[in-house]
Amino acid sequence: MFKLVTRIAIAVVLLPSLSLAETLEGVWQHEDDPVWIQMQPGKGLATILRNDNKPDSAGFQLVRGLQSEASDGLQWTGEVYAAALGKYKDAEITLVEPDVMRFKVKVGFISRSVTWQRIAALPDKTLPEKALP
């Protein structure tokens, strides 16, 4: 009984010390494209907050079935929507660094990885260069 109480006390002390930067929770920007997503591991999903190339995709569920695969919270699995295939595919999601996340999707012998950078908030939309006076 003492061991159980001790473990619970340690968990209560340590859990609040985990910072947001050590979880998937938050806003992430695609490494190459103007796409921002909201990771919500508590709900098991991620949604597109903004996509400047495809504005209608805002609110689309990019990831579903998100589950932690390791007690350290660095390895996750789920299904990521593969736009080129038009369907969800199994994926590994890894927190490579506190502010760097990688999706890895395998289709047969081929795999593709996409890196995301954590950001504090969505940037303001800017006008395209053609619209500037």
Secondary structure in CASP SS format (residue, H / E / C, confidence):
PFRMAT SS
TARGET T0000
AUTHOR 0000-0000-0000
METHOD secondary structure of the structure
MODEL  1
M C 1.00
F H 1.00
K H 1.00
L H 1.00
V H 1.00
T H 1.00
R H 1.00
I H 1.00
A H 1.00
I H 1.00
A H 1.00
V H 1.00
V H 1.00
L H 1.00
L H 1.00
P H 1.00
S H 1.00
L C 1.00
S C 1.00
L H 1.00
A H 1.00
E H 1.00
T C 1.00
L C 1.00
E C 1.00
G E 1.00
V E 1.00
W E 1.00
Q E 1.00
H E 1.00
E C 1.00
D C 1.00
D C 1.00
P C 1.00
V E 1.00
W E 1.00
I E 1.00
Q E 1.00
M E 1.00
Q E 1.00
P C 1.00
G C 1.00
K C 1.00
G C 1.00
L E 1.00
A E 1.00
T E 1.00
I E 1.00
L E 1.00
R E 1.00
N E 1.00
D C 1.00
N C 1.00
K C 1.00
P H 1.00
D H 1.00
S H 1.00
A C 1.00
G C 1.00
F C 1.00
Q E 1.00
L E 1.00
V E 1.00
R E 1.00
G E 1.00
L E 1.00
Q E 1.00
S E 1.00
E C 1.00
A C 1.00
S C 1.00
D C 1.00
G C 1.00
L C 1.00
Q E 1.00
W E 1.00
T E 1.00
G E 1.00
E E 1.00
V E 1.00
Y E 1.00
A E 1.00
A C 1.00
A C 1.00
L C 1.00
G C 1.00
K E 1.00
Y E 1.00
K E 1.00
D E 1.00
A E 1.00
E E 1.00
I E 1.00
T E 1.00
L E 1.00
V E 1.00
E E 1.00
P C 1.00
D C 1.00
V E 1.00
M E 1.00
R E 1.00
F E 1.00
K E 1.00
V E 1.00
K E 1.00
V E 1.00
G C 1.00
F C 1.00
I E 1.00
S E 1.00
R E 1.00
S E 1.00
V E 1.00
T E 1.00
W E 1.00
Q E 1.00
R E 1.00
I E 1.00
A C 1.00
A C 1.00
L C 1.00
P C 1.00
D C 1.00
K C 1.00
T C 1.00
L C 1.00
P C 1.00
E H 1.00
K H 1.00
A H 1.00
L C 1.00
P C 1.00
END
